[in-house]
Amino acid sequence: MAKQRKTILVEKQVQGALGWRIAAHWFIFLGLSVSVTCSLQVLSNFEPVSLWSRLEEALMSQAGSILVLLALLPWFVHDSLKLSNRFAGPMVRLQKSIVQLTNQDETPPVVFRSGDFWQEIATNFNELRMRVIAEREQLAKGKHPSASETAEQNIALIPSVVLDTPSARAGSSTTA
């Protein structure tokens, strides 16, 4: 069984922006839906009553819906942040492993939790990690691969890393 995350915000910049964006969209939706329904109620009332009292009556009829929507907002934001852990958590873990590998520290294989997105990135990183460790061991033993061997290994690596992406498998090309 996969270990559950205890922290909701593992990547505060990305997840914080996502949370604020969801809340902003929620308030925009709430404001627009209340405006439209109140406008329709005010315009459909033909009684000789002041515009202000019609608007007040329309808003009061929406109070229950407004309270329910406001009460649901924290739950929607919390659930969205939990979902975002499935992509932010793996990227945080991968970033730490890249830094460790770059600093020539002991780098354990990257394993994402079940249910996390981008499982294939962990596999690709672990293959790269093994190649880097093997080359470091060769260099430590005094075996220096020739430039042509290194170039051939790098060229052989490119198709497996670049072309083994979901978009490449689907036949689509990506351009920046």
C-alpha positions as CSV (number, residue, x, y, z in Angstrom):
1,M,0.0,0.0,0.0
2,A,1.3,3.4,-0.9
3,K,2.3,5.9,1.8
4,Q,-0.2,8.8,2.0
5,R,1.0,12.4,1.9
6,K,0.5,14.2,5.2
7,T,1.3,17.7,3.7
8,I,-1.2,19.3,1.4
9,L,1.2,21.9,0.0
10,V,4.3,20.2,-1.2
11,E,5.1,22.8,-3.9
12,K,3.8,26.0,-2.5
13,Q,4.4,28.2,-5.6
14,V,2.5,25.9,-8.0
15,Q,-0.2,24.6,-5.6
16,G,-0.7,28.1,-4.1
17,A,-1.3,29.6,-7.5
18,L,-3.7,26.7,-8.3
19,G,-5.6,27.2,-5.1
20,W,-6.0,31.0,-5.6
21,R,-7.0,30.5,-9.2
22,I,-9.7,28.0,-8.2
23,A,-11.0,30.3,-5.5
24,A,-11.1,33.3,-8.0
25,H,-13.0,31.2,-10.6
26,W,-15.4,30.1,-7.9
27,F,-16.1,33.7,-6.8
28,I,-16.5,34.8,-10.4
29,F,-19.0,32.0,-11.0
30,L,-20.8,32.8,-7.8
31,G,-21.0,36.5,-8.7
32,L,-22.2,35.9,-12.3
33,S,-24.7,33.3,-11.4
34,V,-26.2,35.5,-8.6
35,S,-26.2,38.5,-11.0
36,V,-28.0,36.6,-13.8
37,T,-30.6,35.0,-11.5
38,C,-31.3,38.3,-9.7
39,S,-31.6,40.2,-12.9
40,L,-34.0,37.7,-14.3
41,Q,-36.1,37.9,-11.1
42,V,-36.1,41.7,-11.1
43,L,-37.0,41.9,-14.8
44,S,-39.8,39.3,-14.5
45,N,-41.5,41.1,-11.6
46,F,-44.1,43.6,-13.0
47,E,-45.5,44.7,-9.7
48,P,-45.4,48.5,-9.0
49,V,-42.5,48.2,-6.5
50,S,-39.2,50.1,-6.4
51,L,-36.2,48.6,-8.2
52,W,-34.3,48.5,-4.9
53,S,-37.0,46.3,-3.1
54,R,-37.1,44.0,-6.2
55,L,-33.3,43.6,-6.0
56,E,-33.4,43.0,-2.3
57,E,-36.1,40.4,-2.7
58,A,-34.1,38.7,-5.5
59,L,-30.9,38.6,-3.4
60,M,-32.8,37.2,-0.4
61,S,-34.2,34.4,-2.5
62,Q,-30.6,33.5,-3.5
63,A,-29.2,33.6,0.1
64,G,-29.5,29.8,0.5
65,S,-27.7,29.0,-2.7
66,I,-25.0,31.6,-1.9
67,L,-24.4,30.1,1.5
68,V,-24.1,26.6,0.1
69,L,-21.7,27.6,-2.6
70,L,-19.6,29.5,-0.1
71,A,-19.6,26.6,2.2
72,L,-18.4,24.3,-0.6
73,L,-15.5,26.5,-1.7
74,P,-13.0,25.3,1.0
75,W,-13.8,21.7,0.2
76,F,-13.2,22.2,-3.6
77,V,-10.0,24.1,-3.0
78,H,-8.7,21.4,-0.5
79,D,-9.7,18.6,-2.9
80,S,-7.9,20.3,-5.8
81,L,-4.8,20.8,-3.8
82,K,-4.8,17.2,-2.8
83,L,-5.2,16.2,-6.5
84,S,-2.3,18.6,-7.4
85,N,-0.1,16.5,-5.0
86,R,-0.2,13.8,-7.6
87,F,1.8,15.9,-10.0
88,A,3.6,18.4,-7.6
89,G,4.9,15.7,-5.2
90,P,6.6,13.6,-7.9
91,M,8.3,16.8,-9.3
92,V,9.6,17.8,-5.9
93,R,11.0,14.3,-5.4
94,L,12.5,14.3,-8.9
95,Q,14.1,17.7,-8.3
96,K,15.7,16.6,-5.1
97,S,17.1,13.5,-6.8
98,I,18.5,15.5,-9.7
99,V,20.2,17.9,-7.3
100,Q,21.7,14.8,-5.4
101,L,22.9,13.2,-8.7
102,T,24.4,16.5,-9.9
103,N,26.2,17.0,-6.6
104,Q,27.5,13.4,-6.9
105,D,25.7,12.4,-3.6
106,E,24.4,9.0,-3.0
107,T,21.1,9.0,-5.0
108,P,18.6,6.3,-4.4
109,P,16.2,5.3,-7.2
110,V,13.2,7.6,-7.6
111,V,9.9,5.8,-6.7
112,F,6.6,7.7,-7.0
113,R,3.6,6.8,-4.9
114,S,0.9,4.7,-6.6
115,G,-1.7,7.0,-8.1
116,D,0.9,9.7,-8.8
117,F,1.1,11.1,-12.3
118,W,4.2,10.7,-14.5
119,Q,5.3,7.2,-13.4
120,E,7.3,6.9,-16.6
121,I,9.5,9.9,-15.6
122,A,10.7,8.0,-12.5
123,T,11.6,5.0,-14.8
124,N,13.4,7.3,-17.2
125,F,15.3,9.1,-14.4
126,N,16.3,5.8,-12.8
127,E,17.7,4.6,-16.2
128,L,19.7,7.8,-16.5
129,R,20.8,7.5,-12.9
130,M,22.2,4.1,-13.6
131,R,24.1,5.3,-16.6
132,V,25.6,8.2,-14.7
133,I,26.6,5.9,-11.8
134,A,28.2,3.5,-14.3
135,E,30.1,6.2,-16.1
136,R,31.4,7.6,-12.7
137,E,32.6,4.1,-11.8
138,Q,34.4,3.8,-15.1
139,L,36.0,7.2,-14.6
140,A,37.0,6.2,-11.0
141,K,38.7,3.1,-12.3
142,G,40.6,5.1,-14.8
143,K,38.7,3.9,-17.8
144,H,37.9,6.9,-19.9
145,P,35.5,6.2,-22.7
146,S,36.6,7.5,-26.1
147,A,34.8,10.5,-27.5
148,S,33.2,8.3,-30.2
149,E,31.9,5.8,-27.6
150,T,30.4,8.6,-25.5
151,A,28.8,10.2,-28.5
152,E,27.4,6.9,-29.6
153,Q,26.0,6.3,-26.1
154,N,24.4,9.7,-26.0
155,I,22.9,9.3,-29.5
156,A,21.5,5.9,-28.5
157,L,20.0,7.5,-25.4
158,I,18.1,10.3,-27.2
159,P,15.4,8.2,-28.9
160,S,14.6,6.3,-25.8
161,V,14.2,9.5,-23.7
162,V,12.8,12.0,-26.2
163,L,10.6,9.6,-28.2
164,D,9.3,7.7,-25.2
165,T,6.8,10.3,-24.2
166,P,3.0,10.0,-24.3
167,S,2.7,12.6,-27.0
168,A,5.3,10.9,-29.1
169,R,3.6,7.5,-28.6
170,A,0.3,9.1,-29.7
171,G,2.0,10.4,-32.9
172,S,1.7,14.1,-32.1
173,S,4.6,16.5,-32.3
174,T,5.3,19.2,-29.8
175,T,6.7,22.5,-30.7
176,A,7.6,25.4,-28.5
